[in-house]
Amino acid sequence: MQRSNSNQNHYLLFASNYLFRFLQPNNTELRETALNMIEELQVNITILLECFDTNKIQSFATEEEAVEKGMELLEQNKLWAVISFRDIPDANGTLDKLPPFVTYKIRFAFLVLTLDHNL
């Protein structure tokens, strides 16, 4: 426990010294370097976040609609899978809760999927 406090004190001292030097009026080079590093970090984070597509799940009223859209996405090389749930009423149904077992069917384009040994 003592070592942890010692490390914290070391980092606080380092940070306070850096901040003191950063705020000195004659130290514009340090500020420019720090701000350039922050800008580079922001650009890298933006590029990284562009890799994620959060709009990957779509719902459809029928399996046929899902398969039709799936075929469009397959042509664009953007389809992973179509999952159809069986024995679950549509949006107008009266299902209060899911049954203990849910039956589903998965259709996927096996040529598009990444194999486990490549991950």
N, CA, C and O atoms as CSV, one atom per row, in Angstrom:
chain,resi,resn,atom,element,x,y,z
A,1,MET,N,N,0.817,-1.192,0.000
A,1,MET,CA,C,0.000,0.000,0.000
A,1,MET,C,C,0.862,1.258,0.000
A,1,MET,O,O,0.535,2.231,-0.679
A,2,GLN,N,N,1.932,1.247,0.737
A,2,GLN,CA,C,2.816,2.400,0.798
A,2,GLN,C,C,3.421,2.700,-0.565
A,2,GLN,O,O,3.565,3.862,-0.943
A,3,ARG,N,N,3.778,1.645,-1.306
A,3,ARG,CA,C,4.380,1.833,-2.614
A,3,ARG,C,C,3.391,2.517,-3.565
A,3,ARG,O,O,3.784,3.365,-4.367
A,4,SER,N,N,2.142,2.157,-3.475
A,4,SER,CA,C,1.126,2.762,-4.330
A,4,SER,C,C,1.022,4.260,-4.054
A,4,SER,O,O,0.941,5.060,-4.986
A,5,ASN,N,N,1.024,4.634,-2.794
A,5,ASN,CA,C,0.977,6.058,-2.445
A,5,ASN,C,C,2.219,6.774,-2.947
A,5,ASN,O,O,2.142,7.918,-3.394
A,6,SER,N,N,3.363,6.103,-2.876
A,6,SER,CA,C,4.606,6.683,-3.359
A,6,SER,C,C,4.526,6.928,-4.865
A,6,SER,O,O,4.958,7.974,-5.349
A,7,ASN,N,N,3.974,5.963,-5.604
A,7,ASN,CA,C,3.813,6.135,-7.050
A,7,ASN,C,C,2.854,7.276,-7.363
A,7,ASN,O,O,3.097,8.073,-8.270
A,8,GLN,N,N,1.769,7.347,-6.609
A,8,GLN,CA,C,0.807,8.423,-6.826
A,8,GLN,C,C,1.459,9.781,-6.567
A,8,GLN,O,O,1.260,10.730,-7.325
A,9,ASN,N,N,2.230,9.860,-5.499
A,9,ASN,CA,C,2.914,11.118,-5.182
A,9,ASN,C,C,3.903,11.482,-6.288
A,9,ASN,O,O,4.025,12.651,-6.654
A,10,HIS,N,N,4.604,10.490,-6.816
A,10,HIS,CA,C,5.568,10.726,-7.896
A,10,HIS,C,C,4.854,11.291,-9.127
A,10,HIS,O,O,5.310,12.267,-9.723
A,11,TYR,N,N,3.734,10.671,-9.500
A,11,TYR,CA,C,2.996,11.128,-10.677
A,11,TYR,C,C,2.380,12.512,-10.457
A,11,TYR,O,O,2.351,13.334,-11.373
A,12,LEU,N,N,1.891,12.765,-9.246
A,12,LEU,CA,C,1.351,14.095,-8.948
A,12,LEU,C,C,2.446,15.161,-9.025
A,12,LEU,O,O,2.219,16.253,-9.546
A,13,LEU,N,N,3.613,14.844,-8.515
A,13,LEU,CA,C,4.737,15.781,-8.586
A,13,LEU,C,C,5.142,16.018,-10.037
A,13,LEU,O,O,5.377,17.157,-10.441
A,14,PHE,N,N,5.224,14.945,-10.820
A,14,PHE,CA,C,5.567,15.065,-12.236
A,14,PHE,C,C,4.536,15.925,-12.968
A,14,PHE,O,O,4.897,16.818,-13.735
A,15,ALA,N,N,3.247,15.649,-12.728
A,15,ALA,CA,C,2.176,16.392,-13.407
A,15,ALA,C,C,2.197,17.863,-13.005
A,15,ALA,O,O,2.026,18.740,-13.852
A,16,SER,N,N,2.403,18.135,-11.725
A,16,SER,CA,C,2.421,19.533,-11.290
A,16,SER,C,C,3.623,20.278,-11.856
A,16,SER,O,O,3.505,21.451,-12.212
A,17,ASN,N,N,4.778,19.620,-11.946
A,17,ASN,CA,C,5.958,20.249,-12.554
A,17,ASN,C,C,5.720,20.522,-14.040
A,17,ASN,O,O,6.077,21.585,-14.548
A,18,TYR,N,N,5.118,19.562,-14.727
A,18,TYR,CA,C,4.840,19.728,-16.158
A,18,TYR,C,C,3.851,20.864,-16.375
A,18,TYR,O,O,4.024,21.693,-17.268
A,19,LEU,N,N,2.810,20.891,-15.545
A,19,LEU,CA,C,1.814,21.952,-15.665
A,19,LEU,C,C,2.442,23.318,-15.384
A,19,LEU,O,O,2.131,24.299,-16.060
A,20,PHE,N,N,3.316,23.377,-14.395
A,20,PHE,CA,C,3.997,24.640,-14.082
A,20,PHE,C,C,4.820,25.109,-15.279
A,20,PHE,O,O,4.759,26.279,-15.656
A,21,ARG,N,N,5.597,24.189,-15.881
A,21,ARG,CA,C,6.399,24.548,-17.061
A,21,ARG,C,C,5.504,24.914,-18.249
A,21,ARG,O,O,5.815,25.819,-19.022
A,22,PHE,N,N,4.392,24.195,-18.376
A,22,PHE,CA,C,3.458,24.422,-19.485
A,22,PHE,C,C,2.888,25.831,-19.434
A,22,PHE,O,O,2.694,26.455,-20.478
A,23,LEU,N,N,2.621,26.334,-18.257
A,23,LEU,CA,C,1.973,27.633,-18.098
A,23,LEU,C,C,2.949,28.813,-18.077
A,23,LEU,O,O,2.520,29.965,-18.013
A,24,GLN,N,N,4.226,28.544,-18.129
A,24,GLN,CA,C,5.204,29.631,-18.150
A,24,GLN,C,C,5.081,30.423,-19.447
A,24,GLN,O,O,4.955,29.828,-20.517
A,25,PRO,N,N,5.115,31.752,-19.375
A,25,PRO,CA,C,4.900,32.568,-20.571
A,25,PRO,C,C,5.973,32.378,-21.651
A,25,PRO,O,O,5.703,32.596,-22.833
A,26,ASN,N,N,7.166,31.981,-21.262
A,26,ASN,CA,C,8.251,31.850,-22.240
A,26,ASN,C,C,8.393,30.422,-22.777
A,26,ASN,O,O,9.399,30.106,-23.413
A,27,ASN,N,N,7.421,29.569,-22.539
A,27,ASN,CA,C,7.558,28.170,-22.941
A,27,ASN,C,C,6.528,27.798,-24.010
A,27,ASN,O,O,5.775,26.836,-23.856
A,28,THR,N,N,6.509,28.567,-25.080
A,28,THR,CA,C,5.529,28.293,-26.141
A,28,THR,C,C,5.827,26.988,-26.874
A,28,THR,O,O,4.907,26.341,-27.374
A,29,GLU,N,N,7.085,26.596,-26.946
A,29,GLU,CA,C,7.435,25.350,-27.651
A,29,GLU,C,C,6.804,24.137,-26.957
A,29,GLU,O,O,6.292,23.240,-27.626
A,30,LEU,N,N,6.838,24.106,-25.637
A,30,LEU,CA,C,6.227,23.000,-24.899
A,30,LEU,C,C,4.717,22.979,-25.127
A,30,LEU,O,O,4.135,21.913,-25.329
A,31,ARG,N,N,4.087,24.142,-25.096
A,31,ARG,CA,C,2.638,24.213,-25.345
A,31,ARG,C,C,2.302,23.753,-26.750
A,31,ARG,O,O,1.350,22.997,-26.945
A,32,GLU,N,N,3.074,24.202,-27.730
A,32,GLU,CA,C,2.827,23.785,-29.111
A,32,GLU,C,C,2.982,22.278,-29.264
A,32,GLU,O,O,2.177,21.632,-29.934
A,33,THR,N,N,4.010,21.722,-28.648
A,33,THR,CA,C,4.231,20.269,-28.709
A,33,THR,C,C,3.070,19.525,-28.062
A,33,THR,O,O,2.570,18.544,-28.613
A,34,ALA,N,N,2.646,19.987,-26.901
A,34,ALA,CA,C,1.544,19.322,-26.198
A,34,ALA,C,C,0.250,19.427,-26.993
A,34,ALA,O,O,-0.477,18.442,-27.121
A,35,LEU,N,N,-0.043,20.595,-27.523
A,35,LEU,CA,C,-1.270,20.773,-28.299
A,35,LEU,C,C,-1.231,19.979,-29.604
A,35,LEU,O,O,-2.260,19.471,-30.049
A,36,ASN,N,N,-0.056,19.868,-30.217
A,36,ASN,CA,C,0.076,19.036,-31.424
A,36,ASN,C,C,-0.159,17.566,-31.094
A,36,ASN,O,O,-0.780,16.842,-31.872
A,37,MET,N,N,0.339,17.131,-29.942
A,37,MET,CA,C,0.117,15.738,-29.525
A,37,MET,C,C,-1.365,15.487,-29.262
A,37,MET,O,O,-1.893,14.436,-29.625
A,38,ILE,N,N,-2.033,16.445,-28.634
A,38,ILE,CA,C,-3.476,16.313,-28.378
A,38,ILE,C,C,-4.243,16.276,-29.692
A,38,ILE,O,O,-5.170,15.482,-29.851
A,39,GLU,N,N,-3.858,17.136,-30.634
A,39,GLU,CA,C,-4.530,17.141,-31.937
A,39,GLU,C,C,-4.312,15.819,-32.674
A,39,GLU,O,O,-5.240,15.284,-33.280
A,40,GLU,N,N,-3.104,15.300,-32.624
A,40,GLU,CA,C,-2.807,14.015,-33.270
A,40,GLU,C,C,-3.607,12.889,-32.620
A,40,GLU,O,O,-4.106,12.001,-33.312
A,41,LEU,N,N,-3.727,12.922,-31.311
A,41,LEU,CA,C,-4.525,11.925,-30.603
A,41,LEU,C,C,-5.985,12.007,-31.027
A,41,LEU,O,O,-6.629,10.982,-31.247
A,42,GLN,N,N,-6.508,13.223,-31.141
A,42,GLN,CA,C,-7.897,13.417,-31.560
A,42,GLN,C,C,-8.113,12.876,-32.972
A,42,GLN,O,O,-9.127,12.229,-33.235
A,43,VAL,N,N,-7.182,13.130,-33.875
A,43,VAL,CA,C,-7.294,12.617,-35.249
A,43,VAL,C,C,-7.267,11.095,-35.252
A,43,VAL,O,O,-8.060,10.461,-35.947
A,44,ASN,N,N,-6.367,10.510,-34.485
A,44,ASN,CA,C,-6.270,9.046,-34.425
A,44,ASN,C,C,-7.535,8.419,-33.836
A,44,ASN,O,O,-7.995,7.381,-34.312
A,45,ILE,N,N,-8.086,9.039,-32.815
A,45,ILE,CA,C,-9.331,8.521,-32.226
A,45,ILE,C,C,-10.469,8.623,-33.225
A,45,ILE,O,O,-11.288,7.710,-33.330
A,46,THR,N,N,-10.528,9.734,-33.964
A,46,THR,CA,C,-11.568,9.897,-34.985
A,46,THR,C,C,-11.450,8.825,-36.058
A,46,THR,O,O,-12.454,8.241,-36.465
A,47,ILE,N,N,-10.242,8.565,-36.515
A,47,ILE,CA,C,-10.024,7.521,-37.524
A,47,ILE,C,C,-10.429,6.164,-36.969
A,47,ILE,O,O,-11.065,5.377,-37.670
A,48,LEU,N,N,-10.074,5.882,-35.737
A,48,LEU,CA,C,-10.427,4.610,-35.112
A,48,LEU,C,C,-11.939,4.451,-35.005
A,48,LEU,O,O,-12.476,3.385,-35.308
A,49,LEU,N,N,-12.620,5.494,-34.581
A,49,LEU,CA,C,-14.073,5.413,-34.413
A,49,LEU,C,C,-14.800,5.262,-35.749
A,49,LEU,O,O,-15.903,4.717,-35.787
A,50,GLU,N,N,-14.209,5.729,-36.832
A,50,GLU,CA,C,-14.822,5.552,-38.149
A,50,GLU,C,C,-14.843,4.091,-38.571
A,50,GLU,O,O,-15.593,3.719,-39.473
A,51,CYS,N,N,-14.030,3.262,-37.930
A,51,CYS,CA,C,-13.987,1.834,-38.258
A,51,CYS,C,C,-15.218,1.097,-37.728
A,51,CYS,O,O,-15.520,-0.006,-38.184
A,52,PHE,N,N,-15.915,1.685,-36.789
A,52,PHE,CA,C,-17.052,1.017,-36.179
A,52,PHE,C,C,-18.339,1.460,-36.845
A,52,PHE,O,O,-18.594,2.653,-37.010
A,53,ASP,N,N,-19.140,0.488,-37.223
A,53,ASP,CA,C,-20.444,0.751,-37.822
A,53,ASP,C,C,-21.485,0.301,-36.810
A,53,ASP,O,O,-21.663,-0.895,-36.577
A,54,THR,N,N,-22.168,1.264,-36.215
A,54,THR,CA,C,-23.144,0.914,-35.178
A,54,THR,C,C,-24.513,0.603,-35.739
A,54,THR,O,O,-25.416,0.234,-34.988
A,55,ASN,N,N,-24.686,0.740,-37.031
A,55,ASN,CA,C,-25.984,0.501,-37.648
A,55,ASN,C,C,-25.969,-0.858,-38.355
A,55,ASN,O,O,-26.138,-0.924,-39.572
A,56,LYS,N,N,-25.771,-1.920,-37.611
A,56,LYS,CA,C,-25.643,-3.244,-38.204
A,56,LYS,C,C,-26.868,-4.104,-38.016
A,56,LYS,O,O,-26.952,-5.173,-38.620
A,57,ILE,N,N,-27.812,-3.693,-37.215
A,57,ILE,CA,C,-28.985,-4.509,-36.942
A,57,ILE,C,C,-30.207,-3.804,-37.503
A,57,ILE,O,O,-30.442,-2.625,-37.237
A,58,GLN,N,N,-30.979,-4.546,-38.285
A,58,GLN,CA,C,-32.229,-4.025,-38.839
A,58,GLN,C,C,-33.320,-5.037,-38.556
A,58,GLN,O,O,-33.071,-6.243,-38.560
A,59,SER,N,N,-34.513,-4.558,-38.312
A,59,SER,CA,C,-35.628,-5.472,-38.097
A,59,SER,C,C,-36.579,-5.401,-39.284
A,59,SER,O,O,-36.680,-4.376,-39.958
A,60,PHE,N,N,-37.274,-6.508,-39.525
A,60,PHE,CA,C,-38.220,-6.610,-40.625
A,60,PHE,C,C,-39.463,-7.323,-40.126
A,60,PHE,O,O,-39.401,-8.138,-39.205
A,61,ALA,N,N,-40.589,-7.008,-40.743
A,61,ALA,CA,C,-41.855,-7.623,-40.341
A,61,ALA,C,C,-41.908,-9.099,-40.712
A,61,ALA,O,O,-42.502,-9.902,-39.992
A,62,THR,N,N,-41.286,-9.459,-41.835
A,62,THR,CA,C,-41.337,-10.857,-42.276
A,62,THR,C,C,-39.943,-11.342,-42.633
A,62,THR,O,O,-39.035,-10.550,-42.883
A,63,GLU,N,N,-39.795,-12.653,-42.651
A,63,GLU,CA,C,-38.521,-13.250,-43.041
A,63,GLU,C,C,-38.224,-12.948,-44.506
A,63,GLU,O,O,-37.068,-12.754,-44.882
A,64,GLU,N,N,-39.256,-12.910,-45.323
A,64,GLU,CA,C,-39.063,-12.639,-46.751
A,64,GLU,C,C,-38.462,-11.254,-46.973
A,64,GLU,O,O,-37.573,-11.087,-47.808
A,65,GLU,N,N,-38.952,-10.255,-46.221
A,65,GLU,CA,C,-38.393,-8.909,-46.335
A,65,GLU,C,C,-36.926,-8.905,-45.922
A,65,GLU,O,O,-36.097,-8.254,-46.559
A,66,ALA,N,N,-36.611,-9.626,-44.863
A,66,ALA,CA,C,-35.233,-9.686,-44.374
A,66,ALA,C,C,-34.322,-10.345,-45.409
A,66,ALA,O,O,-33.207,-9.881,-45.646
A,67,VAL,N,N,-34.800,-11.420,-46.020
A,67,VAL,CA,C,-33.995,-12.117,-47.022
A,67,VAL,C,C,-33.791,-11.223,-48.245
A,67,VAL,O,O,-32.700,-11.197,-48.815
A,68,GLU,N,N,-34.828,-10.492,-48.650
A,68,GLU,CA,C,-34.707,-9.588,-49.797
A,68,GLU,C,C,-33.649,-8.517,-49.528
A,68,GLU,O,O,-32.797,-8.255,-50.376
A,69,LYS,N,N,-33.706,-7.902,-48.349
A,69,LYS,CA,C,-32.704,-6.894,-47.990
A,69,LYS,C,C,-31.330,-7.537,-47.864
A,69,LYS,O,O,-30.319,-6.940,-48.234
A,70,GLY,N,N,-31.301,-8.759,-47.339
A,70,GLY,CA,C,-30.044,-9.487,-47.213
A,70,GLY,C,C,-29.381,-9.725,-48.551
A,70,GLY,O,O,-28.158,-9.645,-48.660
A,71,MET,N,N,-30.169,-10.016,-49.571
A,71,MET,CA,C,-29.611,-10.229,-50.910
A,71,MET,C,C,-29.003,-8.938,-51.453
A,71,MET,O,O,-27.965,-8.972,-52.114
A,72,GLU,N,N,-29.649,-7.790,-51.177
A,72,GLU,CA,C,-29.079,-6.503,-51.589
A,72,GLU,C,C,-27.739,-6.265,-50.900
A,72,GLU,O,O,-26.764,-5.865,-51.536
A,73,LEU,N,N,-27.705,-6.514,-49.598
A,73,LEU,CA,C,-26.470,-6.299,-48.839
A,73,LEU,C,C,-25.383,-7.284,-49.253
A,73,LEU,O,O,-24.199,-6.947,-49.245
A,74,LEU,N,N,-25.782,-8.493,-49.613
A,74,LEU,CA,C,-24.824,-9.504,-50.054
A,74,LEU,C,C,-24.117,-9.045,-51.327
A,74,LEU,O,O,-22.913,-9.250,-51.478
A,75,GLU,N,N,-24.854,-8.430,-52.235
A,75,GLU,CA,C,-24.259,-7.925,-53.470
A,75,GLU,C,C,-23.242,-6.820,-53.191
A,75,GLU,O,O,-22.297,-6.633,-53.958
A,76,GLN,N,N,-23.436,-6.091,-52.093
A,76,GLN,CA,C,-22.517,-5.014,-51.707
A,76,GLN,C,C,-21.432,-5.516,-50.757
A,76,GLN,O,O,-20.616,-4.736,-50.266
A,77,ASN,N,N,-21.430,-6.820,-50.503
A,77,ASN,CA,C,-20.465,-7.441,-49.583
A,77,ASN,C,C,-20.589,-6.861,-48.177
A,77,ASN,O,O,-19.582,-6.655,-47.499
A,78,LYS,N,N,-21.841,-6.592,-47.729
A,78,LYS,CA,C,-22.085,-5.999,-46.414
A,78,LYS,C,C,-22.955,-6.874,-45.525
A,78,LYS,O,O,-23.374,-6.434,-44.455
A,79,LEU,N,N,-23.233,-8.094,-45.941
A,79,LEU,CA,C,-24.120,-8.957,-45.151
A,79,LEU,C,C,-23.307,-9.950,-44.349
A,79,LEU,O,O,-22.402,-10.594,-44.880
A,80,TRP,N,N,-23.628,-10.077,-43.061
A,80,TRP,CA,C,-23.068,-11.138,-42.248
A,80,TRP,C,C,-24.086,-12.245,-42.067
A,80,TRP,O,O,-23.791,-13.416,-42.303
A,81,ALA,N,N,-25.288,-11.869,-41.646
A,81,ALA,CA,C,-26.282,-12.905,-41.386
A,81,ALA,C,C,-27.682,-12.313,-41.333
A,81,ALA,O,O,-27.869,-11.126,-41.066
A,82,VAL,N,N,-28.659,-13.173,-41.593
A,82,VAL,CA,C,-30.068,-12.871,-41.387
A,82,VAL,C,C,-30.560,-13.855,-40.348
A,82,VAL,O,O,-30.442,-15.066,-40.534
A,83,ILE,N,N,-31.106,-13.354,-39.261
A,83,ILE,CA,C,-31.618,-14.215,-38.191
A,83,ILE,C,C,-33.130,-14.072,-38.158
A,83,ILE,O,O,-33.659,-12.971,-38.006
A,84,SER,N,N,-33.814,-15.192,-38.303
A,84,SER,CA,C,-35.280,-15.214,-38.270
A,84,SER,C,C,-35.720,-15.952,-37.022
A,84,SER,O,O,-35.308,-17.086,-36.781
A,85,PHE,N,N,-36.557,-15.304,-36.234
A,85,PHE,CA,C,-37.087,-15.925,-35.022
A,85,PHE,C,C,-38.428,-16.566,-35.336
A,85,PHE,O,O,-39.282,-15.945,-35.969
A,86,ARG,N,N,-38.617,-17.789,-34.902
A,86,ARG,CA,C,-39.828,-18.553,-35.174
A,86,ARG,C,C,-40.783,-18.487,-33.984
A,86,ARG,O,O,-40.359,-18.293,-32.845
A,87,ASP,N,N,-42.045,-18.647,-34.257
A,87,ASP,CA,C,-43.081,-18.770,-33.223
A,87,ASP,C,C,-43.143,-17.574,-32.281
A,87,ASP,O,O,-43.527,-17.713,-31.120
A,88,ILE,N,N,-42.769,-16.413,-32.775
A,88,ILE,CA,C,-42.899,-15.185,-31.985
A,88,ILE,C,C,-43.844,-14.278,-32.774
A,88,ILE,O,O,-43.588,-13.994,-33.944
A,89,PRO,N,N,-44.924,-13.824,-32.156
A,89,PRO,CA,C,-45.884,-12.984,-32.887
A,89,PRO,C,C,-45.235,-11.703,-33.396
A,89,PRO,O,O,-44.219,-11.252,-32.869
A,90,ASP,N,N,-45.834,-11.134,-34.417
A,90,ASP,CA,C,-45.322,-9.869,-34.937
A,90,ASP,C,C,-45.660,-8.727,-33.972
A,90,ASP,O,O,-46.143,-8.964,-32.865
A,91,ALA,N,N,-45.405,-7.513,-34.393
A,91,ALA,CA,C,-45.616,-6.353,-33.516
A,91,ALA,C,C,-47.065,-6.221,-33.064
A,91,ALA,O,O,-47.328,-5.624,-32.020
A,92,ASN,N,N,-48.010,-6.763,-33.827
A,92,ASN,CA,C,-49.424,-6.678,-33.455
A,92,ASN,C,C,-49.854,-7.853,-32.576
A,92,ASN,O,O,-51.017,-7.931,-32.181
A,93,GLY,N,N,-48.936,-8.760,-32.268
A,93,GLY,CA,C,-49.264,-9.935,-31.453
A,93,GLY,C,C,-49.471,-9.577,-29.999
A,93,GLY,O,O,-49.329,-8.419,-29.606
A,94,THR,N,N,-49.804,-10.567,-29.213
A,94,THR,CA,C,-50.115,-10.332,-27.793
A,94,THR,C,C,-49.103,-11.003,-26.877
A,94,THR,O,O,-49.459,-11.412,-25.772
A,95,LEU,N,N,-47.882,-11.125,-27.295
A,95,LEU,CA,C,-46.856,-11.773,-26.497
A,95,LEU,C,C,-46.394,-10.837,-25.372
A,95,LEU,O,O,-45.861,-9.760,-25.636
A,96,ASP,N,N,-46.605,-11.260,-24.104
A,96,ASP,CA,C,-46.179,-10.452,-22.966
A,96,ASP,C,C,-44.709,-10.684,-22.615
A,96,ASP,O,O,-44.007,-9.758,-22.209
A,97,LYS,N,N,-44.254,-11.924,-22.775
A,97,LYS,CA,C,-42.858,-12.241,-22.508
A,97,LYS,C,C,-42.421,-13.376,-23.423
A,97,LYS,O,O,-43.241,-14.120,-23.961
A,98,LEU,N,N,-41.126,-13.486,-23.580
A,98,LEU,CA,C,-40.590,-14.525,-24.445
A,98,LEU,C,C,-40.820,-15.909,-23.834
A,98,LEU,O,O,-40.815,-16.062,-22.613
A,99,PRO,N,N,-41.021,-16.906,-24.684
A,99,PRO,CA,C,-41.140,-18.269,-24.168
A,99,PRO,C,C,-39.785,-18.736,-23.633
A,99,PRO,O,O,-38.758,-18.124,-23.926
A,100,PRO,N,N,-39.779,-19.824,-22.848
A,100,PRO,CA,C,-38.505,-20.289,-22.286
A,100,PRO,C,C,-37.502,-20.720,-23.357
A,100,PRO,O,O,-36.293,-20.635,-23.137
A,101,PHE,N,N,-37.980,-21.176,-24.499
A,101,PHE,CA,C,-37.101,-21.565,-25.598
A,101,PHE,C,C,-37.524,-20.800,-26.843
A,101,PHE,O,O,-38.707,-20.740,-27.176
A,102,VAL,N,N,-36.555,-20.221,-27.521
A,102,VAL,CA,C,-36.824,-19.457,-28.733
A,102,VAL,C,C,-36.178,-20.199,-29.897
A,102,VAL,O,O,-34.996,-20.541,-29.853
A,103,THR,N,N,-36.965,-20.439,-30.930
A,103,THR,CA,C,-36.451,-21.101,-32.120
A,103,THR,C,C,-36.068,-20.043,-33.138
A,103,THR,O,O,-36.807,-19.082,-33.353
A,104,TYR,N,N,-34.915,-20.220,-33.764
A,104,TYR,CA,C,-34.464,-19.238,-34.739
A,104,TYR,C,C,-33.735,-19.938,-35.882
A,104,TYR,O,O,-33.316,-21.089,-35.767
A,105,LYS,N,N,-33.600,-19.215,-36.974
A,105,LYS,CA,C,-32.883,-19.709,-38.142
A,105,LYS,C,C,-31.868,-18.637,-38.530
A,105,LYS,O,O,-32.188,-17.449,-38.580
A,106,ILE,N,N,-30.649,-19.072,-38.800
A,106,ILE,CA,C,-29.595,-18.146,-39.211
A,106,ILE,C,C,-29.217,-18.446,-40.653
A,106,ILE,O,O,-28.879,-19.580,-40.996
A,107,ARG,N,N,-29.275,-17.430,-41.485
A,107,ARG,CA,C,-28.788,-17.530,-42.862
A,107,ARG,C,C,-27.588,-16.606,-42.956
A,107,ARG,O,O,-27.686,-15.428,-42.611
A,108,PHE,N,N,-26.467,-17.116,-43.413
A,108,PHE,CA,C,-25.294,-16.262,-43.527
A,108,PHE,C,C,-24.534,-16.574,-44.800
A,108,PHE,O,O,-24.649,-17.660,-45.368
A,109,ALA,N,N,-23.759,-15.600,-45.231
A,109,ALA,CA,C,-22.910,-15.752,-46.401
A,109,ALA,C,C,-21.555,-16.246,-45.920
A,109,ALA,O,O,-20.749,-15.455,-45.429
A,110,PHE,N,N,-21.297,-17.522,-46.050
A,110,PHE,CA,C,-20.087,-18.090,-45.460
A,110,PHE,C,C,-18.817,-17.568,-46.126
A,110,PHE,O,O,-17.752,-17.622,-45.509
A,111,LEU,N,N,-18.883,-17.072,-47.341
A,111,LEU,CA,C,-17.690,-16.528,-47.992
A,111,LEU,C,C,-17.316,-15.147,-47.455
A,111,LEU,O,O,-16.183,-14.699,-47.627
A,112,VAL,N,N,-18.265,-14.475,-46.807
A,112,VAL,CA,C,-18.025,-13.131,-46.288
A,112,VAL,C,C,-17.504,-13.178,-44.858
A,112,VAL,O,O,-16.763,-12.287,-44.444
A,113,LEU,N,N,-17.877,-14.196,-44.103
A,113,LEU,CA,C,-17.505,-14.272,-42.689
A,113,LEU,C,C,-16.012,-14.489,-42.522
A,113,LEU,O,O,-15.380,-15.197,-43.306
A,114,THR,N,N,-15.457,-13.867,-41.487
A,114,THR,CA,C,-14.066,-14.067,-41.136
A,114,THR,C,C,-13.943,-15.373,-40.361
A,114,THR,O,O,-14.686,-15.606,-39.407
A,115,LEU,N,N,-13.021,-16.208,-40.763
A,115,LEU,CA,C,-12.817,-17.469,-40.056
A,115,LEU,C,C,-12.095,-17.217,-38.737
A,115,LEU,O,O,-11.303,-16.282,-38.623
A,116,ASP,N,N,-12.374,-18.054,-37.746
A,116,ASP,CA,C,-11.788,-17.870,-36.416
A,116,ASP,C,C,-10.275,-17.884,-36.443
A,116,ASP,O,O,-9.643,-17.108,-35.727
A,117,HIS,N,N,-9.675,-18.747,-37.251
A,117,HIS,CA,C,-8.225,-18.839,-37.220
A,117,HIS,C,C,-7.534,-17.619,-37.829
A,117,HIS,O,O,-6.316,-17.478,-37.717
A,118,ASN,N,N,-8.307,-16.734,-38.477
A,118,ASN,CA,C,-7.739,-15.500,-39.012
A,118,ASN,C,C,-7.835,-14.332,-38.045
A,118,ASN,O,O,-7.282,-13.266,-38.313
A,119,LEU,N,N,-8.522,-14.512,-36.932
A,119,LEU,CA,C,-8.699,-13.409,-35.976
A,119,LEU,C,C,-7.474,-13.217,-35.140
A,119,LEU,O,O,-7.444,-12.333,-34.283
